[in-house]
Amino acid sequence: MDGKNGDGSDVDPADAERDPLERAFDALRDPVRRHILAKLVGGSAPTDGRAIVESIDDGSRDVPEIRIELLHVQLPKLDRLGYIEWVPGDAVRRGPRFEEIEPVIELLVGHEDALPARW
């Protein structure tokens, strides 16, 4: 994100007022965002945008379309929510609120065989 809050973070102050569970479900609403968050569970190393695109590409969409969606919609949203830290052209890292959503992601990953495909 371009702007910093007074505390130096990029987290949207409006989201600070939201219920953490509501914020988590908002982030989990989209399968691409779920995939990005799952890649960061367990202290995983930062990952770059290219690796995310490659892991999302199942052949059903054009790679440029995936890249545009990541850069302009999904990564900025997760950054605003505080679940990731991301600067365009740089790696995606766990954000200041990642620990808030990590148990939910771990639950989903741990039970993915019981969930619909591409949960």
N, CA, C and O atoms as a printed pandas DataFrame, in Angstrom:
     atom_number atom_name residue_name chain_id  residue_number  x_coord  y_coord  z_coord
0              1         N          MET        A               1    0.835   -1.184    0.000
1              2        CA          MET        A               1    0.000    0.000    0.000
2              3         C          MET        A               1    0.874    1.240    0.000
3              4         O          MET        A               1    2.036    1.185    0.403
4              5         N          ASP        A               2    0.327    2.345   -0.445
5              6        CA          ASP        A               2    1.104    3.564   -0.535
6              7         C          ASP        A               2    1.166    4.308    0.789
7              8         O          ASP        A               2    2.234    4.776    1.184
8              9         N          GLY        A               3    0.041    4.423    1.477
9             10        CA          GLY        A               3   -0.015    5.244    2.670
10            11         C          GLY        A               3    0.272    4.456    3.923
11            12         O          GLY        A               3   -0.054    3.274    4.030
12            13         N          LYS        A               4    0.892    5.141    4.875
13            14        CA          LYS        A               4    1.183    4.533    6.168
14            15         C          LYS        A               4    0.294    5.188    7.211
15            16         O          LYS        A               4   -0.027    6.373    7.119
16            17         N          ASN        A               5   -0.100    4.396    8.207
17            18        CA          ASN        A               5   -0.831    4.938    9.339
18            19         C          ASN        A               5    0.161    5.624   10.267
19            20         O          ASN        A               5    1.370    5.538   10.055
20            21         N          GLY        A               6   -0.330    6.286   11.269
21            22        CA          GLY        A               6    0.525    6.958   12.231
22            23         C          GLY        A               6    1.494    6.014   12.926
23            24         O          GLY        A               6    2.558    6.448   13.369
24            25         N          ASP        A               7    1.151    4.724   13.033
25            26        CA          ASP        A               7    2.036    3.764   13.693
26            27         C          ASP        A               7    3.005    3.106   12.712
27            28         O          ASP        A               7    3.740    2.193   13.088
28            29         N          GLY        A               8    3.010    3.566   11.444
29            30        CA          GLY        A               8    3.933    3.030   10.455
30            31         C          GLY        A               8    3.409    1.819    9.705
31            32         O          GLY        A               8    4.077    1.321    8.799
32            33         N          SER        A               9    2.223    1.333   10.064
33            34        CA          SER        A               9    1.681    0.156    9.386
34            35         C          SER        A               9    0.785    0.575    8.234
35            36         O          SER        A               9    0.363    1.728    8.139
36            37         N          ASP        A              10    0.503   -0.389    7.357
37            38        CA          ASP        A              10   -0.382   -0.145    6.218
38            39         C          ASP        A              10   -1.806   -0.604    6.491
39            40         O          ASP        A              10   -2.665   -0.466    5.620
40            41         N          VAL        A              11   -2.080   -1.141    7.663
41            42        CA          VAL        A              11   -3.391   -1.683    7.977
42            43         C          VAL        A              11   -4.422   -0.562    7.969
43            44         O          VAL        A              11   -4.213    0.502    8.550
44            45         N          ASP        A              12   -5.544   -0.826    7.295
45            46        CA          ASP        A              12   -6.624    0.158    7.189
46            47         C          ASP        A              12   -7.226    0.383    8.574
47            48         O          ASP        A              12   -7.714   -0.568    9.184
48            49         N          PRO        A              13   -7.205    1.624    9.092
49            50        CA          PRO        A              13   -7.743    1.885   10.421
50            51         C          PRO        A              13   -9.225    1.532   10.546
51            52         O          PRO        A              13   -9.683    1.183   11.634
52            53         N          ALA        A              14   -9.983    1.617    9.447
53            54        CA          ALA        A              14  -11.404    1.274    9.494
54            55         C          ALA        A              14  -11.589   -0.200    9.842
55            56         O          ALA        A              14  -12.572   -0.571   10.484
56            57         N          ASP        A              15  -10.646   -1.037    9.418
57            58        CA          ASP        A              15  -10.738   -2.458    9.719
58            59         C          ASP        A              15  -10.455   -2.768   11.180
59            60         O          ASP        A              15  -10.832   -3.834   11.667
60            61         N          ALA        A              16   -9.798   -1.859   11.885
61            62        CA          ALA        A              16   -9.518   -2.067   13.300
62            63         C          ALA        A              16  -10.805   -2.142   14.103
63            64         O          ALA        A              16  -10.846   -2.785   15.153
64            65         N          GLU        A              17  -11.855   -1.491   13.618
65            66        CA          GLU        A              17  -13.137   -1.471   14.313
66            67         C          GLU        A              17  -13.975   -2.713   14.049
67            68         O          GLU        A              17  -14.940   -2.976   14.767
68            69         N          ARG        A              18  -13.616   -3.474   13.031
69            70        CA          ARG        A              18  -14.398   -4.653   12.649
70            71         C          ARG        A              18  -14.121   -5.819   13.574
71            72         O          ARG        A              18  -13.033   -5.939   14.137
72            73         N          ASP        A              19  -15.104   -6.666   13.723
73            74        CA          ASP        A              19  -14.958   -7.902   14.468
74            75         C          ASP        A              19  -13.910   -8.765   13.768
75            76         O          ASP        A              19  -13.972   -8.912   12.547
76            77         N          PRO        A              20  -12.944   -9.343   14.498
77            78        CA          PRO        A              20  -11.906  -10.152   13.857
78            79         C          PRO        A              20  -12.456  -11.325   13.038
79            80         O          PRO        A              20  -11.897  -11.657   11.993
80            81         N          LEU        A              21  -13.532  -11.950   13.492
81            82        CA          LEU        A              21  -14.101  -13.062   12.737
82            83         C          LEU        A              21  -14.734  -12.562   11.437
83            84         O          LEU        A              21  -14.616  -13.217   10.402
84            85         N          GLU        A              22  -15.392  -11.424   11.483
85            86        CA          GLU        A              22  -15.968  -10.822   10.273
86            87         C          GLU        A              22  -14.857  -10.483    9.281
87            88         O          GLU        A              22  -14.996  -10.711    8.080
88            89         N          ARG        A              23  -13.757   -9.938    9.793
89            90        CA          ARG        A              23  -12.613   -9.596    8.954
90            91         C          ARG        A              23  -12.029  -10.866    8.319
91            92         O          ARG        A              23  -11.683  -10.868    7.138
92            93         N          ALA        A              24  -11.924  -11.937    9.103
93            94        CA          ALA        A              24  -11.388  -13.204    8.590
94            95         C          ALA        A              24  -12.284  -13.765    7.491
95            96         O          ALA        A              24  -11.791  -14.181    6.442
96            97         N          PHE        A              25  -13.589  -13.781    7.722
97            98        CA          PHE        A              25  -14.497  -14.313    6.700
98            99         C          PHE        A              25  -14.482  -13.456    5.430
99           100         O          PHE        A              25  -14.641  -13.977    4.326
100          101         N          ASP        A              26  -14.293  -12.156    5.587
101          102        CA          ASP        A              26  -14.165  -11.284    4.420
102          103         C          ASP        A              26  -12.948  -11.703    3.594
103          104         O          ASP        A              26  -13.032  -11.802    2.370
104          105         N          ALA        A              27  -11.827  -11.947    4.257
105          106        CA          ALA        A              27  -10.610  -12.365    3.562
106          107         C          ALA        A              27  -10.775  -13.730    2.916
107          108         O          ALA        A              27  -10.252  -13.967    1.827
108          109         N          LEU        A              28  -11.494  -14.629    3.574
109          110        CA          LEU        A              28  -11.639  -16.006    3.099
110          111         C          LEU        A              28  -12.719  -16.167    2.036
111          112         O          LEU        A              28  -12.887  -17.256    1.489
112          113         N          ARG        A              29  -13.437  -15.121    1.743
113          114        CA          ARG        A              29  -14.536  -15.178    0.775
114          115         C          ARG        A              29  -14.061  -15.581   -0.622
115          116         O          ARG        A              29  -14.814  -16.195   -1.378
116          117         N          ASP        A              30  -12.843  -15.247   -0.962
117          118        CA          ASP        A              30  -12.346  -15.491   -2.314
118          119         C          ASP        A              30  -11.335  -16.645   -2.321
119          120         O          ASP        A              30  -10.444  -16.677   -1.472
120          121         N          PRO        A              31  -11.453  -17.592   -3.261
121          122        CA          PRO        A              31  -10.527  -18.732   -3.282
122          123         C          PRO        A              31   -9.065  -18.341   -3.532
123          124         O          PRO        A              31   -8.159  -19.015   -3.041
124          125         N          VAL        A              32   -8.826  -17.277   -4.278
125          126        CA          VAL        A              32   -7.452  -16.838   -4.509
126          127         C          VAL        A              32   -6.845  -16.338   -3.202
127          128         O          VAL        A              32   -5.695  -16.651   -2.892
128          129         N          ARG        A              33   -7.611  -15.561   -2.434
129          130        CA          ARG        A              33   -7.111  -15.074   -1.144
130          131         C          ARG        A              33   -6.883  -16.240   -0.192
131          132         O          ARG        A              33   -5.897  -16.244    0.545
132          133         N          ARG        A              34   -7.770  -17.227   -0.191
133          134        CA          ARG        A              34   -7.571  -18.410    0.661
134          135         C          ARG        A              34   -6.264  -19.096    0.299
135          136         O          ARG        A              34   -5.514  -19.516    1.181
136          137         N          HIS        A              35   -5.990  -19.211   -0.982
137          138        CA          HIS        A              35   -4.771  -19.864   -1.451
138          139         C          HIS        A              35   -3.527  -19.091   -0.990
139          140         O          HIS        A              35   -2.563  -19.691   -0.514
140          141         N          ILE        A              36   -3.552  -17.788   -1.129
141          142        CA          ILE        A              36   -2.419  -16.954   -0.712
142          143         C          ILE        A              36   -2.162  -17.135    0.783
143          144         O          ILE        A              36   -1.021  -17.336    1.199
144          145         N          LEU        A              37   -3.211  -17.064    1.579
145          146        CA          LEU        A              37   -3.060  -17.198    3.026
146          147         C          LEU        A              37   -2.561  -18.589    3.410
147          148         O          LEU        A              37   -1.746  -18.722    4.323
148          149         N          ALA        A              38   -3.042  -19.623    2.726
149          150        CA          ALA        A              38   -2.612  -20.992    3.019
150          151         C          ALA        A              38   -1.116  -21.167    2.763
151          152         O          ALA        A              38   -0.457  -21.939    3.459
152          153         N          LYS        A              39   -0.575  -20.456    1.771
153          154        CA          LYS        A              39    0.850  -20.554    1.470
154          155         C          LYS        A              39    1.708  -19.966    2.592
155          156         O          LYS        A              39    2.896  -20.278    2.683
156          157         N          LEU        A              40    1.133  -19.129    3.436
157          158        CA          LEU        A              40    1.893  -18.465    4.493
158          159         C          LEU        A              40    1.714  -19.110    5.868
159          160         O          LEU        A              40    2.310  -18.645    6.840
160          161         N          VAL        A              41    0.915  -20.159    5.971
161          162        CA          VAL        A              41    0.667  -20.817    7.253
162          163         C          VAL        A              41    1.934  -21.514    7.736
163          164         O          VAL        A              41    2.741  -21.999    6.943
164          165         N          GLY        A              42    2.087  -21.550    9.054
165          166        CA          GLY        A              42    3.197  -22.275    9.651
166          167         C          GLY        A              42    4.531  -21.574    9.535
167          168         O          GLY        A              42    5.579  -22.218    9.571
168          169         N          GLY        A              43    4.503  -20.264    9.397
169          170        CA          GLY        A              43    5.751  -19.518    9.314
170          171         C          GLY        A              43    6.465  -19.680    7.996
171          172         O          GLY        A              43    7.677  -19.478    7.913
172          173         N          SER        A              44    5.726  -20.044    6.960
173          174        CA          SER        A              44    6.335  -20.230    5.646
174          175         C          SER        A              44    7.105  -18.982    5.236
175          176         O          SER        A              44    6.751  -17.857    5.589
176          177         N          ALA        A              45    8.161  -19.221    4.485
177          178        CA          ALA        A              45    8.992  -18.119    4.007
178          179         C          ALA        A              45    8.188  -17.210    3.094
179          180         O          ALA        A              45    7.207  -17.639    2.486
180          181         N          PRO        A              46    8.607  -15.953    2.997
181          182        CA          PRO        A              46    7.938  -15.057    2.058
182          183         C          PRO        A              46    7.949  -15.662    0.658
183          184         O          PRO        A              46    8.863  -16.397    0.284
184          185         N          THR        A              47    6.929  -15.340   -0.090
185          186        CA          THR        A              47    6.827  -15.862   -1.450
186          187         C          THR        A              47    6.608  -14.700   -2.401
187          188         O          THR        A              47    6.024  -13.687   -2.015
188          189         N          ASP        A              48    7.060  -14.830   -3.621
189          190        CA          ASP        A              48    6.893  -13.732   -4.564
190          191         C          ASP        A              48    5.636  -13.927   -5.406
191          192         O          ASP        A              48    5.053  -15.011   -5.437
192          193         N          GLY        A              49    5.237  -12.871   -6.079
193          194        CA          GLY        A              49    4.021  -12.895   -6.883
194          195         C          GLY        A              49    4.042  -13.942   -7.975
195          196         O          GLY        A              49    3.016  -14.553   -8.274
196          197         N          ARG        A              50    5.201  -14.155   -8.572
197          198        CA          ARG        A              50    5.306  -15.150   -9.645
198          199         C          ARG        A              50    4.997  -16.549   -9.116
199          200         O          ARG        A              50    4.291  -17.317   -9.770
200          201         N          ALA        A              51    5.521  -16.885   -7.933
201          202        CA          ALA        A              51    5.259  -18.200   -7.339
202          203         C          ALA        A              51    3.772  -18.359   -7.022
203          204         O          ALA        A              51    3.220  -19.450   -7.163
204          205         N          ILE        A              52    3.132  -17.286   -6.600
205          206        CA          ILE        A              52    1.700  -17.342   -6.307
206          207         C          ILE        A              52    0.919  -17.582   -7.591
207          208         O          ILE        A              52    0.023  -18.425   -7.627
208          209         N          VAL        A              53    1.257  -16.841   -8.648
209          210        CA          VAL        A              53    0.569  -17.019   -9.933
210          211         C          VAL        A              53    0.721  -18.458  -10.408
211          212         O          VAL        A              53   -0.257  -19.080  -10.823
212          213         N          GLU        A              54    1.940  -18.993  -10.351
213          214        CA          GLU        A              54    2.185  -20.364  -10.806
214          215         C          GLU        A              54    1.388  -21.378   -9.988
215          216         O          GLU        A              54    0.898  -22.365  -10.538
216          217         N          SER        A              55    1.254  -21.147   -8.691
217          218        CA          SER        A              55    0.526  -22.104   -7.859
218          219         C          SER        A              55   -0.988  -21.998   -8.037
219          220         O          SER        A              55   -1.715  -22.951   -7.758
220          221         N          ILE        A              56   -1.459  -20.853   -8.497
221          222        CA          ILE        A              56   -2.891  -20.658   -8.727
222          223         C          ILE        A              56   -3.297  -21.134  -10.120
223          224         O          ILE        A              56   -4.430  -21.570  -10.325
224          225         N          ASP        A              57   -2.377  -21.050  -11.068
225          226        CA          ASP        A              57   -2.681  -21.366  -12.464
226          227         C          ASP        A              57   -3.052  -22.835  -12.628
227          228         O          ASP        A              57   -2.203  -23.719  -12.522
228          229         N          ASP        A              58   -4.328  -23.080  -12.887
229          230        CA          ASP        A              58   -4.792  -24.452  -13.133
230          231         C          ASP        A              58   -5.179  -24.645  -14.598
231          232         O          ASP        A              58   -5.771  -25.659  -14.967
232          233         N          GLY        A              59   -4.836  -23.662  -15.422
233          234        CA          GLY        A              59   -5.126  -23.741  -16.849
234          235         C          GLY        A              59   -6.491  -23.227  -17.239
235          236         O          GLY        A              59   -6.799  -23.145  -18.428
236          237         N          SER        A              60   -7.322  -22.876  -16.265
237          238        CA          SER        A              60   -8.670  -22.410  -16.586
238          239         C          SER        A              60   -8.725  -20.908  -16.880
239          240         O          SER        A              60   -9.726  -20.414  -17.400
240          241         N          ARG        A              61   -7.656  -20.185  -16.551
241          242        CA          ARG        A              61   -7.613  -18.741  -16.776
242          243         C          ARG        A              61   -6.275  -18.360  -17.374
243          244         O          ARG        A              61   -5.293  -19.090  -17.240
244          245         N          ASP        A              62   -6.240  -17.222  -18.030
245          246        CA          ASP        A              62   -4.988  -16.708  -18.584
246          247         C          ASP        A              62   -4.097  -16.215  -17.449
247          248         O          ASP        A              62   -4.576  -15.601  -16.496
248          249         N          VAL        A              63   -2.811  -16.484  -17.556
249          250        CA          VAL        A              63   -1.856  -16.041  -16.547
250          251         C          VAL        A              63   -1.878  -14.516  -16.396
251          252         O          VAL        A              63   -1.847  -14.032  -15.264
252          253         N          PRO        A              64   -1.930  -13.733  -17.490
253          254        CA          PRO        A              64   -2.007  -12.274  -17.310
254          255         C          PRO        A              64   -3.256  -11.854  -16.510
255          256         O          PRO        A              64   -3.203  -10.914  -15.718
256          257         N          GLU        A              65   -4.354  -12.547  -16.721
257          258        CA          GLU        A              65   -5.586  -12.246  -15.978
258          259         C          GLU        A              65   -5.391  -12.517  -14.486
259          260         O          GLU        A              65   -5.827  -11.725  -13.650
260          261         N          ILE        A              66   -4.739  -13.628  -14.150
261          262        CA          ILE        A              66   -4.465  -13.953  -12.747
262          263         C          ILE        A              66   -3.563  -12.891  -12.130
263          264         O          ILE        A              66   -3.808  -12.421  -11.019
264          265         N          ARG        A              67   -2.512  -12.518  -12.867
265          266        CA          ARG        A              67   -1.554  -11.526  -12.367
266          267         C          ARG        A              67   -2.253  -10.187  -12.093
267          268         O          ARG        A              67   -2.015   -9.567  -11.057
268          269         N          ILE        A              68   -3.107   -9.744  -13.010
269          270        CA          ILE        A              68   -3.829   -8.479  -12.824
270          271         C          ILE        A              68   -4.723   -8.557  -11.588
271          272         O          ILE        A              68   -4.760   -7.625  -10.784
272          273         N          GLU        A              69   -5.442   -9.667  -11.439
273          274        CA          GLU        A              69   -6.309   -9.825  -10.271
274          275         C          GLU        A              69   -5.497   -9.795   -8.981
275          276         O          GLU        A              69   -5.905   -9.157   -8.010
276          277         N          LEU        A              70   -4.361  -10.474   -8.958
277          278        CA          LEU        A              70   -3.508  -10.468   -7.768
278          279         C          LEU        A              70   -3.025   -9.069   -7.429
279          280         O          LEU        A              70   -3.146   -8.616   -6.291
280          281         N          LEU        A              71   -2.477   -8.391   -8.424
281          282        CA          LEU        A              71   -1.851   -7.095   -8.188
282          283         C          LEU        A              71   -2.831   -5.980   -7.865
283          284         O          LEU        A              71   -2.503   -5.055   -7.122
284          285         N          HIS        A              72   -4.033   -6.064   -8.421
285          286        CA          HIS        A              72   -4.974   -4.956   -8.271
286          287         C          HIS        A              72   -6.141   -5.235   -7.328
287          288         O          HIS        A              72   -6.853   -4.309   -6.941
288          289         N          VAL        A              73   -6.346   -6.493   -6.956
289          290        CA          VAL        A              73   -7.487   -6.812   -6.101
290          291         C          VAL        A              73   -7.060   -7.601   -4.861
291          292         O          VAL        A              73   -7.185   -7.114   -3.737
292          293         N          GLN        A              74   -6.557   -8.817   -5.068
293          294        CA          GLN        A              74   -6.387   -9.743   -3.948
294          295         C          GLN        A              74   -5.253   -9.355   -2.992
295          296         O          GLN        A              74   -5.466   -9.305   -1.781
296          297         N          LEU        A              75   -4.064   -9.083   -3.513
297          298        CA          LEU        A              75   -2.960   -8.709   -2.624
298          299         C          LEU        A              75   -3.216   -7.385   -1.903
299          300         O          LEU        A              75   -2.965   -7.295   -0.702
300          301         N          PRO        A              76   -3.712   -6.347   -2.602
301          302        CA          PRO        A              76   -4.012   -5.110   -1.864
302          303         C          PRO        A              76   -5.065   -5.312   -0.764
303          304         O          PRO        A              76   -4.960   -4.716    0.308
304          305         N          LYS        A              77   -6.072   -6.145   -1.024
305          306        CA          LYS        A              77   -7.110   -6.383   -0.018
306          307         C          LYS        A              77   -6.510   -7.049    1.221
307          308         O          LYS        A              77   -6.754   -6.601    2.341
308          309         N          LEU        A              78   -5.732   -8.109    1.029
309          310        CA          LEU        A              78   -5.125   -8.799    2.168
310          311         C          LEU        A              78   -4.152   -7.885    2.906
311          312         O          LEU        A              78   -4.016   -7.978    4.126
312          313         N          ASP        A              79   -3.483   -7.014    2.181
313          314        CA          ASP        A              79   -2.572   -6.047    2.801
314          315         C          ASP        A              79   -3.355   -5.062    3.663
315          316         O          ASP        A              79   -2.967   -4.786    4.798
316          317         N          ARG        A              80   -4.453   -4.531    3.131
317          318        CA          ARG        A              80   -5.294   -3.590    3.896
318          319         C          ARG        A              80   -5.852   -4.232    5.158
319          320         O          ARG        A              80   -5.954   -3.584    6.200
320          321         N          LEU        A              81   -6.216   -5.521    5.059
321          322        CA          LEU        A              81   -6.753   -6.232    6.220
322          323         C          LEU        A              81   -5.667   -6.553    7.245
323          324         O          LEU        A              81   -5.970   -6.902    8.386
324          325         N          GLY        A              82   -4.404   -6.434    6.840
325          326        CA          GLY        A              82   -3.295   -6.678    7.755
326          327         C          GLY        A              82   -2.838   -8.119    7.805
327          328         O          GLY        A              82   -2.003   -8.467    8.641
328          329         N          TYR        A              83   -3.361   -8.970    6.933
329          330        CA          TYR        A              83   -2.979  -10.381    6.945
330          331         C          TYR        A              83   -1.675  -10.640    6.203
331          332         O          TYR        A              83   -0.991  -11.628    6.472
332          333         N          ILE        A              84   -1.330   -9.764    5.278
333          334        CA          ILE        A              84   -0.048   -9.872    4.581
334          335         C          ILE        A              84    0.613   -8.509    4.571
335          336         O          ILE        A              84   -0.025   -7.480    4.798
336          337         N          GLU        A              85    1.909   -8.529    4.302
337          338        CA          GLU        A              85    2.644   -7.316    3.973
338          339         C          GLU        A              85    3.132   -7.511    2.558
339          340         O          GLU        A              85    3.736   -8.533    2.232
340          341         N          TRP        A              86    2.869   -6.534    1.726
341          342        CA          TRP        A              86    3.212   -6.642    0.318
342          343         C          TRP        A              86    3.453   -5.268   -0.260
343          344         O          TRP        A              86    2.681   -4.334   -0.043
344          345         N          VAL        A              87    4.538   -5.164   -0.997
345          346        CA          VAL        A              87    4.852   -3.978   -1.774
346          347         C          VAL        A              87    4.995   -4.470   -3.205
347          348         O          VAL        A              87    5.723   -5.432   -3.448
348          349         N          PRO        A              88    4.317   -3.836   -4.160
349          350        CA          PRO        A              88    4.420   -4.313   -5.545
350          351         C          PRO        A              88    5.879   -4.522   -5.967
351          352         O          PRO        A              88    6.740   -3.667   -5.759
352          353         N          GLY        A              89    6.119   -5.686   -6.563
353          354        CA          GLY        A              89    7.458   -6.046   -6.997
354          355         C          GLY        A              89    8.279   -6.734   -5.920
355          356         O          GLY        A              89    9.420   -7.128   -6.165
356          357         N          ASP        A              90    7.708   -6.883   -4.724
357          358        CA          ASP        A              90    8.419   -7.492   -3.612
358          359         C          ASP        A              90    7.694   -8.765   -3.174
359          360         O          ASP        A              90    6.633   -9.101   -3.701
360          361         N          ALA        A              91    8.269   -9.449   -2.225
361          362        CA          ALA        A              91    7.682  -10.690   -1.713
362          363         C          ALA        A              91    6.446  -10.424   -0.863
363          364         O          ALA        A              91    6.260   -9.330   -0.331
364          365         N          VAL        A              92    5.615  -11.438   -0.747
365          366        CA          VAL        A              92    4.444  -11.419    0.127
366          367         C          VAL        A              92    4.872  -12.076    1.435
367          368         O          VAL        A              92    5.403  -13.186    1.440
368          369         N          ARG        A              93    4.635  -11.378    2.542
369          370        CA          ARG        A              93    4.998  -11.881    3.868
370          371         C          ARG        A              93    3.771  -11.883    4.779
371          372         O          ARG        A              93    2.753  -11.258    4.481
372          373         N          ARG        A              94    3.893  -12.586    5.871
373          374        CA          ARG        A              94    2.844  -12.560    6.900
374          375         C          ARG        A              94    2.741  -11.145    7.457
375          376         O          ARG        A              94    3.750  -10.510    7.762
376          377         N          GLY        A              95    1.506  -10.660    7.584
377          378        CA          GLY        A              95    1.282   -9.310    8.086
378          379         C          GLY        A              95    1.054   -9.283    9.583
379          380         O          GLY        A              95    1.087  -10.324   10.240
380          381         N          PRO        A              96    0.819   -8.077   10.134
381          382        CA          PRO        A              96    0.668   -7.930   11.585
382          383         C          PRO        A              96   -0.562   -8.622   12.166
383          384         O          PRO        A              96   -0.605   -8.890   13.367
384          385         N          ARG        A              97   -1.554   -8.913   11.341
385          386        CA          ARG        A              97   -2.756   -9.608   11.825
386          387         C          ARG        A              97   -2.808  -11.068   11.364
387          388         O          ARG        A              97   -3.844  -11.715   11.516
388          389         N          PHE        A              98   -1.732  -11.592   10.814
389          390        CA          PHE        A              98   -1.780  -12.951   10.284
390          391         C          PHE        A              98   -2.138  -13.970   11.360
391          392         O          PHE        A              98   -2.895  -14.905   11.101
392          393         N          GLU        A              99   -1.603  -13.796   12.556
393          394        CA          GLU        A              99   -1.887  -14.745   13.636
394          395         C          GLU        A              99   -3.382  -14.803   13.964
395          396         O          GLU        A              99   -3.866  -15.803   14.494
396          397         N          GLU        A             100   -4.096  -13.749   13.654
397          398        CA          GLU        A             100   -5.543  -13.706   13.886
398          399         C          GLU        A             100   -6.277  -14.697   12.983
399          400         O          GLU        A             100   -7.272  -15.291   13.401
400          401         N          ILE        A             101   -5.803  -14.882   11.757
401          402        CA          ILE        A             101   -6.490  -15.749   10.793
402          403         C          ILE        A             101   -5.822  -17.118   10.655
403          404         O          ILE        A             101   -6.424  -18.043   10.108
404          405         N          GLU        A             102   -4.605  -17.257   11.135
405          406        CA          GLU        A             102   -3.861  -18.503   10.951
406          407         C          GLU        A             102   -4.600  -19.740   11.478
407          408         O          GLU        A             102   -4.595  -20.762   10.791
408          409         N          PRO        A             103   -5.234  -19.706   12.656
409          410        CA          PRO        A             103   -5.946  -20.915   13.113
410          411         C          PRO        A             103   -7.074  -21.340   12.171
411          412         O          PRO        A             103   -7.325  -22.534   12.004
412          413         N          VAL        A             104   -7.741  -20.387   11.569
413          414        CA          VAL        A             104   -8.821  -20.711   10.636
414          415         C          VAL        A             104   -8.245  -21.367    9.385
415          416         O          VAL        A             104   -8.785  -22.358    8.895
416          417         N          ILE        A             105   -7.153  -20.816    8.873
417          418        CA          ILE        A             105   -6.504  -21.381    7.681
418          419         C          ILE        A             105   -5.983  -22.782    8.001
419          420         O          ILE        A             105   -6.139  -23.700    7.196
420          421         N          GLU        A             106   -5.362  -22.951    9.177
421          422        CA          GLU        A             106   -4.868  -24.276    9.567
422          423         C          GLU        A             106   -6.000  -25.292    9.625
423          424         O          GLU        A             106   -5.828  -26.444    9.225
424          425         N          LEU        A             107   -7.146  -24.871   10.119
425          426        CA          LEU        A             107   -8.314  -25.757   10.183
426          427         C          LEU        A             107   -8.747  -26.170    8.781
427          428         O          LEU        A             107   -9.033  -27.342    8.536
428          429         N          LEU        A             108   -8.794  -25.218    7.872
429          430        CA          LEU        A             108   -9.178  -25.522    6.493
430          431         C          LEU        A             108   -8.166  -26.455    5.829
431          432         O          LEU        A             108   -8.545  -27.436    5.190
432          433         N          VAL        A             109   -6.882  -26.145    5.984
433          434        CA          VAL        A             109   -5.832  -26.971    5.378
434          435         C          VAL        A             109   -5.860  -28.381    5.971
435          436         O          VAL        A             109   -5.701  -29.366    5.250
436          437         N          GLY        A             110   -6.061  -28.472    7.270
437          438        CA          GLY        A             110   -6.085  -29.764    7.942
438          439         C          GLY        A             110   -7.265  -30.634    7.574
439          440         O          GLY        A             110   -7.232  -31.845    7.796
440          441         N          HIS        A             111   -8.309  -30.040    7.013
441          442        CA          HIS        A             111   -9.517  -30.783    6.646
442          443         C          HIS        A             111   -9.851  -30.632    5.163
443          444         O          HIS        A             111  -11.005  -30.787    4.764
444          445         N          GLU        A             112   -8.833  -30.329    4.345
445          446        CA          GLU        A             112   -9.125  -30.073    2.935
446          447         C          GLU        A             112   -9.701  -31.266    2.223
447          448         O          GLU        A             112  -10.387  -31.098    1.214
448          449         N          ASP        A             113   -9.448  -32.485    2.714
449          450        CA          ASP        A             113  -10.028  -33.674    2.054
450          451         C          ASP        A             113  -11.536  -33.744    2.271
451          452         O          ASP        A             113  -12.236  -34.428    1.524
452          453         N          ALA        A             114  -12.041  -33.046    3.282
453          454        CA          ALA        A             114  -13.483  -33.027    3.542
454          455         C          ALA        A             114  -14.166  -31.803    2.924
455          456         O          ALA        A             114  -15.388  -31.669    2.999
456          457         N          LEU        A             115  -13.390  -30.923    2.321
457          458        CA          LEU        A             115  -13.933  -29.700    1.731
458          459         C          LEU        A             115  -14.098  -29.857    0.224
459          460         O          LEU        A             115  -13.473  -30.722   -0.389
460          461         N          PRO        A             116  -14.938  -29.022   -0.364
461          462        CA          PRO        A             116  -15.081  -29.047   -1.820
462          463         C          PRO        A             116  -13.736  -28.743   -2.493
463          464         O          PRO        A             116  -12.869  -28.097   -1.905
464          465         N          ALA        A             117  -13.580  -29.210   -3.711
465          466        CA          ALA        A             117  -12.363  -28.921   -4.470
466          467         C          ALA        A             117  -12.145  -27.414   -4.558
467          468         O          ALA        A             117  -13.101  -26.642   -4.635
468          469         N          ARG        A             118  -10.893  -27.007   -4.545
469          470        CA          ARG        A             118  -10.518  -25.588   -4.634
470          471         C          ARG        A             118  -11.170  -24.763   -3.549
471          472         O          ARG        A             118  -11.632  -23.652   -3.808
472          473         N          TRP        A             119  -11.213  -25.284   -2.351
473          474        CA          TRP        A             119  -11.805  -24.549   -1.238
474          475         C          TRP        A             119  -11.150  -23.218   -1.120
475          476         O          TRP        A             119  -11.501  -22.433   -0.240
